[in-house]
Amino acid sequence: MKKLLISSAFAGFAFAGAAQAETTVCLITKTDTNPFFVKMKEGAEAKASELGMTLKSFAGKIDGDHETQVQAIETCILDGASGILITASDTPAIVPAVTQARDAGLLVIALDTPLTPIDAADATFATDNFLAGELIGQWAAGTVDDTTAAKIGMMNINVSQPTVGVLRNQGFLQGFGIDLADPAKWGDESDPRIINNEVTNANEEGGRKSMENLLTMDDGVNVLYTINEPAAAGAHETLKDFGKVDDVVVVSVDGGCPGVQAVADGALGATSQQYPLMMAALGVEAVAKWAETGEKPDNTPGKDFFDTGVALVTDNPVDGVPSISSAEGLDLCWG
């Protein structure tokens, strides 16, 4: 499985040779504290060092800090960077700044989070986030005793609804068997099984508070979707405080080592594992190739982005839902 995931993600990607020393690439992430973005930075640093490139890293203060990301793009343009790798906090609002960078001759690649529209960037290297959500939704539906009686809590990023959050949310709901209204946004579904859509800023404290809110609304919540594993960790602490750990099926997306360990420990039922180090390394190589040849990266055939792979991690597999064990996930995890 490990070989399959890695080979399929890299298939068809032409690697750049050694870049010239003066080639600069910028990495702009949502925060510099989330383990996902920490690992992304590590991947970019390692590949830039290998290729003899200069890497300049920037991050928002919190998930949702749009203005800091705009300022970072402006700095990269002024510094003469060849390309920008960005995980945007506000996917439509960042487009004018991205357009400015592309007009200035920079290659802009979205990592993990597609821009709105997706072709506002030159390329996107990402997990299929809808599929990541769909896998945990299918697993949850196959795990609960009665899907018709489910009471579902939804933990999202923030009210700006960045694409990554929308895709995971809507994928989960479809996987669970809930009709979507407008799949381009969350929160407009009419299914009474959804107790509420909370926002967490994708961090542990947000997960803790959101779980308190959900249990206050309905203490019978028995299925919990979380945008990422830090939010899931916070929710778990609240569930412990309320004596509800064994009453709620919790799923997430990330696949970091702490999250996969949480699956092994039984604190998390399942998580969809993604590969941020690969995203960043491929992004740096793409900027190196662009600087040398002017060639842009290709998408995965049949998709409008380059798919870096996803795998469902659980120790309680469900028939018909492909998965790997937590032991296998720990071999592939990050953070």
N, C-alpha and C positions, 0 to 999 in steps of 0.2 A: 504493500500500500504506500509506504514511504516513497519508493522509487516511482510509483505511478503518479503520485501527487506532484513530485518535483519535476519529473520529465514532462508531464502534460502542461505544467505552467510555463516551462521554458521553451516548449516546442515552437519552432518557427521564428524565434527571436534571434536576429543576427547580432552577435556581440561586437562591441567596438574594440578597437585596438587601443594601445596606450594613447592617452590624450596629451595634448601639449600642456606644459606645466602652468601656463597662464590661463587655462580654461577654468572658469568659475561657475559653479552650480549652487543655487540657493535651495534650501529646504525650509519650508514654512509649514509648521504643524499647528494643530488647534491648541495644544498645551505642551509643556515639556515635563509633565509629571505623570501622565497616564502611561503605564508600562507599554502600551501599544506604540505610542509615539516615541518613547525612549528607545525601543527596539528598532523602530524605523530610522531614527537618527544614527544608531549604531551601524545599521546596514549601509546607510549613505556614507558615513565616515570611512568605513572599511573599504568600500568600492572606490571612493574618491582618492583615498591614499594609494590603493593599488594602481589606479590609472594616472597618478600624478596630477590630480586636479585639486583645486581649492574649493572647499565646501564652506558655505556660510549658512548658519542655522538661525532660524527665528521661530518664535512661538507666541501664541496668545496667552494672556494671563489666566483665562479660564476658557472652557469650551463655550464658544459663542462670542469671543472677543474679536469681532470683525475689524474694527478700526486698526488694531495692531497689525493684522495681516495686510491691510491695504498699505500701511506705512512700510512694511517689510518689502512688498512688491516694488514700491517707489525707490527704496534703497537699492534693491537689486538692479533696477534699471540704471540708476545713476552710477553704480559700481561697475557697469559693463559686463554683467554676468551673461553667460551663454544660454542659461536655462533656469527655470524655476520648477521645483516639485512642491506641490501644495495640497494639503488637506484642509479644504475651506470650511470655515464655521458657518458662513451664510452663503449658500451656493448660488443664489441669483444675484445678491448684492455685490459679490466679488467680481462679477463679470466685467464691468467697466475698467477696473484696474488690470485685470488679466488681458483685456483687449489692448490696453495701453502698452503692456509688456510685449505682446506679440507684434504690435505695430512697430515697436522698437527693435525687433529682430530676435527676441528671446523665444526659445522653445518652452512652452508651458505644459506641464504634465500634471493632471490631477491624480493624487494617490488616495485610494480607498474610497473617497467621497466624490462622485461625479458632480460636475458643475451643472447649473441649470441655465441654458440647455447644455447637454453633455458635450456638444461640439464647440462650446466656448473655449475649451482647452484644445491644444493640438492632439492630445492623447489622454487616455485614462488607464491607469494600471490599478486594478482593484479586484477584490473578492466579488463574486456575483452575490451581492448583498440580499437580493430578493430570494435567491436560492438558499442562502444561509438562514434567512428567516423561515422559509418554507420547510426546511428540514427540521428545525426545532418545533415548528407548529405541528407537523405530521407526527413527530415523536410524542409530543404532549397529548395529541388526540388519541394516540394508540396506548397511552399510559394511564390516563384517567379512567375511572370506572364507567362514567356515563357522560359523554360530551354534551348531551342536551341539557344536563343539569350543571354544567361548568359555570363557575363565577371567576371571570378573568380580569386580572389587573394588568395594565399596560404601562411600562416605564420607558419613556422616550428621552430624547436629548433635551431640546428646548423648543419654545414656541415658534422659532423661525423655521422649524421643520427642514433641516438640511437633508439632502437626498439620501444619504446613508441611513438616516433614521427612518425616513418614509419607506424605503425599500425593505428594511428589516421588519418593520412593523406590519406592512401589508403582506409581506411574504409569510410571516407567522400566521396572520389571520387566515390567509388562503389555505395554508397548510393545515390549520385546525378545522377548516370547513366553514368559515364564516364569510358571508357575501361581502365583497368590497363595494363601496360606493364609488368615489373617485380614487383610483389607485395612485394618483399623484399627490395625495395628502392623507394624513391620518386624522381620525376624530369625527368623521362624518358617517360612520357606520351606525346602523339602527338596531343591531342585534342586542337584545337585552342581557345577554350573557357577559357583555363587556361592562364591568363596574365603573371604570374610569380610565382616562389617559392622563398619566402623571408626567411631569418633566423632572429630570434629575441632574441636568448639566453633566451627565455621563460620569458622575463621581460617586464615591461611597456615601458621603453625607446626603447627597440627593436621593440615593436609593433608600437610605434609612428613613428619611422624612416622608418619601413617597409611600413606603410600605405602611407607615403610621396612618397616613391619609386614607389609604385603601381599606385598612382594617377598621378605621373609624366609620367609613361609609358602609362597609359590609364585612363583618367578621367571619363570613363564610367563604371568603376568597380562597379558591383552591388551585388556581392556575396563575402563574406569574410569568409574563414575558418581560425580560430586561434588555435594554439596548446594548449593554456590555457587562463585563464581569465585575468592574468596580461597583457599578450600580447594584448588581446581584449580591455582592459581598455586604453592602450596606443593608439591603433588604433582609439578608439572612440574620444580621444582628438584631433587627427589629423582630423578626419571627421568633428568635430565641427569647427575646424579652417578653413576648406575648404567649410563649408556650405553643407556637403554631408550626414549628419546623416540620413536623411529620404530616401536617395537614395540607401543605401547599407544594405543588409540582412547579419547580423553578427552572427556567431555561434562559439561555443567554447566547451571546455571540462574542467571540474574541479568540479563545484558544491559547491564552497565555498560560505559563506554567502554574501560577496560583489558581487560575480558573480550572485547569485540567485536574489539579490536585483536589480542588473542591468537588469535582465529579467523583474522583476516587474515594473521597471521604464521605460522600453522600450528601453534602451540603448543596450541591447543584445537580439537577437531574441529567441535563445534557447541555452541551455548548457546541456551536459551530466554529470550527477552528480556521483562522485565516493566517496569512503569512506576511507580516509587515516588513521583515528584513528583506524578503525577496522583492516586494514592491519597490522599496527604496533603492536596492542595488540595481535592479533593472532600469529604474528611472535615471540614475546617475550614468549608466552605460548609454542610455538613449541620448542624453544631453552630450556626452562625449562624441557619439557618432554624428549628431547634428552639427557640432562644432567643426568636425573634420570633413564631413561630406555634404551637409545640408539635407540629409535624409531623415524623414520622420518615421517613428515606429508604426508598425502595422497592428491592427486589431486582431483578436482571436476570430477565426472564421465564423461567421454567423452572428457575431456580437458587435456592439458599437463601443467596445472597450477591450483591453487586454486582460484576460481572466487569469488571476494568479492562484486560483484554486480554493477549495473549501472542503472540509470533512466534518461530519457530525461525530462528536466524541461523547460516548455514554457507556456505562457498564450494564445497562439494562436495555439491550437492543429490542426494537420493535420490528415485526415482520414487514417486509416491503420497504423499510426505510434504511438505506445504506449507512453504515456507521463503522467507526473504529473504537477500540477500547481506550480507557484512560491510560493504560500502560503504553499503547501505541501513540496516544496523543502526547504523552510526556516525552517521548523520543523526538517529537516534532515541534514541541512548544517553544515559547520565547518568554523572556522577562524573568 
